[in-house]
Amino acid sequence: MAETADKLVKHEPEPPARDPIVSHSTSNVLLICALLLMASLGWALYDEAYGQRPWKSVQQEFVTRYNRYLKRLKREKQRTQEAGTEKEIKQRPEYQQLDTQARDARAAVDPQLKDIDRQVADIDSQLAAITE
């Protein structure tokens, strides 16, 4: 008879256990985790750029000095090549002929150049006298 009485009594379902995800807000926990992640990211970037590699400045200095050294070597090489070619060109008869013609032309024009230079000097002195 006790069994039939249990069957006749309507039993309420047991309430579910208290769920912390549903009953509490997790925004504070998520905010703290996000801030910690951002802080660790900032620290990692700083450490990568400055903290772990103090030799970066030494490397940059080496690169600038070595580039300067290579440029100087290149200039010296060009000078020696140019000097060799200049000597070869000056020994050619065509160059010597043109050189003598240029000297003769300069000698023929030299008196006129001196006269023009004197006139320019006179004009400059006159301009200096009338301007402040």
Distance bins in CASP14 RR format, pairs under 12 A and 6 or more apart:
PFRMAT RR
TARGET T0000
AUTHOR 0000-0000-0000
RMODE 2
METHOD distances of the structure
MODEL  1
1 7 0 0 0 0 0 1 0 0 0 0 0
1 8 0 0 0 0 0 1 0 0 0 0 0
2 8 0 0 0 0 0 1 0 0 0 0 0
2 9 0 0 0 0 0 1 0 0 0 0 0
3 9 0 0 0 0 0 1 0 0 0 0 0
5 11 0 0 0 0 0 1 0 0 0 0 0
16 22 0 0 0 0 1 0 0 0 0 0 0
16 23 0 0 0 0 0 1 0 0 0 0 0
17 23 0 0 0 0 0 1 0 0 0 0 0
18 24 0 0 0 0 1 0 0 0 0 0 0
19 26 0 0 0 0 0 1 0 0 0 0 0
20 26 0 0 0 0 1 0 0 0 0 0 0
20 29 0 0 0 0 0 1 0 0 0 0 0
21 29 0 0 0 0 0 1 0 0 0 0 0
25 31 0 0 0 0 0 1 0 0 0 0 0
26 32 0 0 0 0 0 1 0 0 0 0 0
26 33 0 0 0 0 1 0 0 0 0 0 0
26 34 0 0 0 0 0 1 0 0 0 0 0
27 33 0 0 0 0 0 1 0 0 0 0 0
27 34 0 0 0 0 0 1 0 0 0 0 0
28 34 0 0 0 0 0 1 0 0 0 0 0
28 35 0 0 0 0 0 1 0 0 0 0 0
29 35 0 0 0 0 0 1 0 0 0 0 0
29 36 0 0 0 0 0 1 0 0 0 0 0
30 36 0 0 0 0 0 1 0 0 0 0 0
30 37 0 0 0 0 0 1 0 0 0 0 0
31 37 0 0 0 0 0 1 0 0 0 0 0
31 38 0 0 0 0 0 1 0 0 0 0 0
32 38 0 0 0 0 0 1 0 0 0 0 0
32 39 0 0 0 0 0 1 0 0 0 0 0
33 39 0 0 0 0 0 1 0 0 0 0 0
33 40 0 0 0 0 0 1 0 0 0 0 0
34 40 0 0 0 0 0 1 0 0 0 0 0
34 41 0 0 0 0 0 1 0 0 0 0 0
35 41 0 0 0 0 0 1 0 0 0 0 0
35 42 0 0 0 0 0 1 0 0 0 0 0
36 42 0 0 0 0 0 1 0 0 0 0 0
36 43 0 0 0 0 0 1 0 0 0 0 0
37 43 0 0 0 0 0 1 0 0 0 0 0
37 44 0 0 0 0 0 1 0 0 0 0 0
38 44 0 0 0 0 0 1 0 0 0 0 0
38 45 0 0 0 0 0 1 0 0 0 0 0
39 45 0 0 0 0 0 1 0 0 0 0 0
39 46 0 0 0 0 0 1 0 0 0 0 0
40 46 0 0 0 0 0 1 0 0 0 0 0
40 47 0 0 0 0 0 1 0 0 0 0 0
41 47 0 0 0 0 0 1 0 0 0 0 0
41 48 0 0 0 0 0 1 0 0 0 0 0
42 48 0 0 0 0 1 0 0 0 0 0 0
42 49 0 0 0 0 0 1 0 0 0 0 0
42 50 0 0 0 0 0 1 0 0 0 0 0
43 49 0 0 0 0 0 1 0 0 0 0 0
43 50 0 0 0 0 0 1 0 0 0 0 0
43 51 0 0 0 0 0 1 0 0 0 0 0
43 52 0 0 0 0 0 1 0 0 0 0 0
44 50 0 0 0 0 0 1 0 0 0 0 0
44 51 0 0 0 0 0 1 0 0 0 0 0
44 52 0 0 0 0 0 1 0 0 0 0 0
45 51 0 0 0 0 0 1 0 0 0 0 0
45 52 0 0 0 0 0 1 0 0 0 0 0
46 52 0 0 0 0 1 0 0 0 0 0 0
46 53 0 0 0 0 0 1 0 0 0 0 0
47 53 0 0 0 0 1 0 0 0 0 0 0
47 54 0 0 0 0 0 1 0 0 0 0 0
48 56 0 0 0 0 0 1 0 0 0 0 0
49 56 0 0 0 0 1 0 0 0 0 0 0
49 57 0 0 0 0 0 1 0 0 0 0 0
50 56 0 0 0 0 1 0 0 0 0 0 0
50 57 0 0 0 0 1 0 0 0 0 0 0
51 57 0 0 0 0 0 1 0 0 0 0 0
53 59 0 0 0 0 1 0 0 0 0 0 0
53 60 0 0 0 0 0 1 0 0 0 0 0
55 61 0 0 0 0 0 1 0 0 0 0 0
55 62 0 0 0 0 1 0 0 0 0 0 0
56 62 0 0 0 0 0 1 0 0 0 0 0
56 63 0 0 0 0 0 1 0 0 0 0 0
57 63 0 0 0 0 0 1 0 0 0 0 0
57 64 0 0 0 0 0 1 0 0 0 0 0
58 64 0 0 0 0 0 1 0 0 0 0 0
58 65 0 0 0 0 0 1 0 0 0 0 0
59 65 0 0 0 0 0 1 0 0 0 0 0
59 66 0 0 0 0 0 1 0 0 0 0 0
60 66 0 0 0 0 0 1 0 0 0 0 0
60 67 0 0 0 0 0 1 0 0 0 0 0
61 67 0 0 0 0 0 1 0 0 0 0 0
61 68 0 0 0 0 0 1 0 0 0 0 0
62 68 0 0 0 0 0 1 0 0 0 0 0
62 69 0 0 0 0 0 1 0 0 0 0 0
63 69 0 0 0 0 0 1 0 0 0 0 0
63 70 0 0 0 0 0 1 0 0 0 0 0
64 70 0 0 0 0 0 1 0 0 0 0 0
64 71 0 0 0 0 0 1 0 0 0 0 0
65 71 0 0 0 0 0 1 0 0 0 0 0
65 72 0 0 0 0 0 1 0 0 0 0 0
66 72 0 0 0 0 0 1 0 0 0 0 0
66 73 0 0 0 0 0 1 0 0 0 0 0
67 73 0 0 0 0 0 1 0 0 0 0 0
67 74 0 0 0 0 0 1 0 0 0 0 0
68 74 0 0 0 0 0 1 0 0 0 0 0
68 75 0 0 0 0 0 1 0 0 0 0 0
69 75 0 0 0 0 0 1 0 0 0 0 0
69 76 0 0 0 0 0 1 0 0 0 0 0
70 76 0 0 0 0 0 1 0 0 0 0 0
70 77 0 0 0 0 0 1 0 0 0 0 0
71 77 0 0 0 0 0 1 0 0 0 0 0
71 78 0 0 0 0 0 1 0 0 0 0 0
72 78 0 0 0 0 0 1 0 0 0 0 0
72 79 0 0 0 0 0 1 0 0 0 0 0
73 79 0 0 0 0 0 1 0 0 0 0 0
73 80 0 0 0 0 0 1 0 0 0 0 0
74 80 0 0 0 0 0 1 0 0 0 0 0
74 81 0 0 0 0 0 1 0 0 0 0 0
75 81 0 0 0 0 0 1 0 0 0 0 0
75 82 0 0 0 0 0 1 0 0 0 0 0
76 82 0 0 0 0 0 1 0 0 0 0 0
76 83 0 0 0 0 0 1 0 0 0 0 0
77 83 0 0 0 0 0 1 0 0 0 0 0
77 84 0 0 0 0 0 1 0 0 0 0 0
78 84 0 0 0 0 0 1 0 0 0 0 0
78 85 0 0 0 0 0 1 0 0 0 0 0
78 86 0 0 0 0 0 1 0 0 0 0 0
79 85 0 0 0 0 0 1 0 0 0 0 0
79 86 0 0 0 0 0 1 0 0 0 0 0
80 86 0 0 0 0 0 1 0 0 0 0 0
80 87 0 0 0 0 0 1 0 0 0 0 0
81 87 0 0 0 0 0 1 0 0 0 0 0
81 88 0 0 0 0 0 1 0 0 0 0 0
82 88 0 0 0 0 0 1 0 0 0 0 0
82 89 0 0 0 0 0 1 0 0 0 0 0
83 89 0 0 0 0 0 1 0 0 0 0 0
83 90 0 0 0 0 0 1 0 0 0 0 0
84 90 0 0 0 0 1 0 0 0 0 0 0
84 91 0 0 0 0 0 1 0 0 0 0 0
85 91 0 0 0 0 0 1 0 0 0 0 0
85 92 0 0 0 0 0 1 0 0 0 0 0
85 95 0 0 0 0 0 1 0 0 0 0 0
86 92 0 0 0 0 0 1 0 0 0 0 0
86 95 0 0 0 0 1 0 0 0 0 0 0
87 95 0 0 0 0 0 1 0 0 0 0 0
88 94 0 0 0 0 0 1 0 0 0 0 0
88 95 0 0 0 0 1 0 0 0 0 0 0
89 95 1 0 1 0 0 0 0 0 0 0 0
89 96 0 0 0 0 0 1 0 0 0 0 0
89 98 0 0 0 0 0 1 0 0 0 0 0
89 99 0 0 0 0 0 1 0 0 0 0 0
90 96 1 0 0 1 0 0 0 0 0 0 0
90 97 0 0 0 0 0 1 0 0 0 0 0
90 98 0 0 0 0 0 1 0 0 0 0 0
90 99 1 0 0 1 0 0 0 0 0 0 0
91 99 0 0 0 0 0 1 0 0 0 0 0
92 98 0 0 0 0 1 0 0 0 0 0 0
92 99 0 0 0 0 0 1 0 0 0 0 0
93 99 0 0 0 0 0 1 0 0 0 0 0
93 100 0 0 0 0 0 1 0 0 0 0 0
94 100 0 0 0 0 0 1 0 0 0 0 0
94 101 0 0 0 0 0 1 0 0 0 0 0
95 101 0 0 0 0 0 1 0 0 0 0 0
95 102 0 0 0 0 0 1 0 0 0 0 0
96 102 0 0 0 0 0 1 0 0 0 0 0
96 103 0 0 0 0 0 1 0 0 0 0 0
97 103 0 0 0 0 0 1 0 0 0 0 0
97 104 0 0 0 0 0 1 0 0 0 0 0
98 104 0 0 0 0 0 1 0 0 0 0 0
98 105 0 0 0 0 0 1 0 0 0 0 0
99 105 0 0 0 0 0 1 0 0 0 0 0
99 106 0 0 0 0 0 1 0 0 0 0 0
100 106 0 0 0 0 0 1 0 0 0 0 0
100 107 0 0 0 0 0 1 0 0 0 0 0
101 107 0 0 0 0 0 1 0 0 0 0 0
101 108 0 0 0 0 0 1 0 0 0 0 0
102 108 0 0 0 0 0 1 0 0 0 0 0
102 109 0 0 0 0 0 1 0 0 0 0 0
103 109 0 0 0 0 0 1 0 0 0 0 0
103 110 0 0 0 0 0 1 0 0 0 0 0
104 110 0 0 0 0 0 1 0 0 0 0 0
105 112 0 0 0 0 0 1 0 0 0 0 0
105 113 0 0 0 0 0 1 0 0 0 0 0
106 112 0 0 0 0 0 1 0 0 0 0 0
106 113 0 0 0 0 1 0 0 0 0 0 0
107 113 0 0 0 0 0 1 0 0 0 0 0
107 114 0 0 0 0 0 1 0 0 0 0 0
109 115 0 0 0 0 0 1 0 0 0 0 0
109 116 0 0 0 0 1 0 0 0 0 0 0
109 117 0 0 0 0 0 1 0 0 0 0 0
110 116 0 0 0 0 0 1 0 0 0 0 0
110 117 0 0 0 0 0 1 0 0 0 0 0
111 117 0 0 0 0 0 1 0 0 0 0 0
111 118 0 0 0 0 0 1 0 0 0 0 0
112 118 0 0 0 0 0 1 0 0 0 0 0
112 119 0 0 0 0 0 1 0 0 0 0 0
113 119 0 0 0 0 0 1 0 0 0 0 0
113 120 0 0 0 0 0 1 0 0 0 0 0
114 120 0 0 0 0 0 1 0 0 0 0 0
114 121 0 0 0 0 0 1 0 0 0 0 0
115 121 0 0 0 0 0 1 0 0 0 0 0
115 122 0 0 0 0 0 1 0 0 0 0 0
116 122 0 0 0 0 0 1 0 0 0 0 0
116 123 0 0 0 0 0 1 0 0 0 0 0
117 123 0 0 0 0 0 1 0 0 0 0 0
117 124 0 0 0 0 0 1 0 0 0 0 0
118 124 0 0 0 0 0 1 0 0 0 0 0
118 125 0 0 0 0 0 1 0 0 0 0 0
119 125 0 0 0 0 0 1 0 0 0 0 0
119 126 0 0 0 0 0 1 0 0 0 0 0
120 126 0 0 0 0 0 1 0 0 0 0 0
120 127 0 0 0 0 0 1 0 0 0 0 0
121 127 0 0 0 0 0 1 0 0 0 0 0
121 128 0 0 0 0 0 1 0 0 0 0 0
122 128 0 0 0 0 0 1 0 0 0 0 0
122 129 0 0 0 0 0 1 0 0 0 0 0
123 129 0 0 0 0 0 1 0 0 0 0 0
123 130 0 0 0 0 0 1 0 0 0 0 0
124 130 0 0 0 0 0 1 0 0 0 0 0
124 131 0 0 0 0 0 1 0 0 0 0 0
125 131 0 0 0 0 0 1 0 0 0 0 0
END
